[in-house]
Amino acid sequence: MSEESFLEFPCRFPIKAMGKADQALDLLVMEIVRRHAPDINEGTVTRRPSKGGNYIAVTVIVEATSKQQLNAIYQDLTDHPYILMVL
């Protein structure tokens, strides 16, 4: 049975990671994502604090080349203890 994908690769794909604001989360997320998408730069990253300022959301837009690449990025982000949620 083959897996169907609703995405056509390559494509621009946003990945959002959230964690506590006291961590250098944007740098951490960039480091993890670069393992799988080395061509990203700071211009593709946005940072947004929560209303109370306790948490931060970091969004990175990658040029995704495959579903396997996206799965690997999500897995590495999810596995890191500073990252609380990945969307």
N, C-alpha and C positions, 0 to 999 in steps of 0.2 A: 504494500500500500504506500503510495507516495504522498508526501505532505504538500498541501496546496499553500501557496503564499499569495497574499493580496497585494504584495509589493512587487514592483518591477525594479530589478537591480541593474545598474547602480542607481541609488536615489539618496536624496538628502533626508536624514532621519533624526528627529530630536530625541535625546535621552535625558531624562530628568532624575537627579539623585537628591535626596534630602537627608539632612543630619543636623546635629546640634551646631549652633552658631559659634561656639567657642573653638571649633576646629578649623583648620585651613582647608575647608572642604573643597573649594574650587580647585586648588592645586592638586589635592588628592584625586578628585574625579578626573581631572585632565591627565594625570599620570597613568591612571588605570585605563582610560579610554585610548590613550596613545599607544598602549601595548598592542592594540588591535587595529587602530586607525591612526598611524603615525603622522598623517598629513594635516591634522587639526591644528588650529592656532587660536590665540587668545580672542580673536574677533568672532569666533563661533561659540563663545561661552558667555552666558548671562547668569547673573547671581541675583537672587531675590530673597530678602529676609521675611520671616513670618511677621504677622501683625504685632505680636508681643516681643519680637526680636530674639526669641529663644532658639529658633531653628532657621535654617537657610535651605533654599532650593537652588541647585545649580543645573542649568540646562546646557547641554553640548549638542551642537548639530554636526553630525558626521555624514560623510559621503559613504553610505553603506554599500558594500559590494556583494553581500550574501546574507542569508538568514543565519547561517552558522556564525558569521562574524558578529551579528547583533546578539545572538544567544551567548557567545563568549563574553562580550562586553557586559551584558546584564548579569551573567553568573559572577564575574569578577567583582562587579560593583556590589552585588547582593552579599557576597562572601565577606566583604570588609566590615569590621566591627563598628567603624565610625559612621557608616552609611545605614540609615534607618529604613529607607524606602527607595525603590527605584521604579520609575514609571516610563 
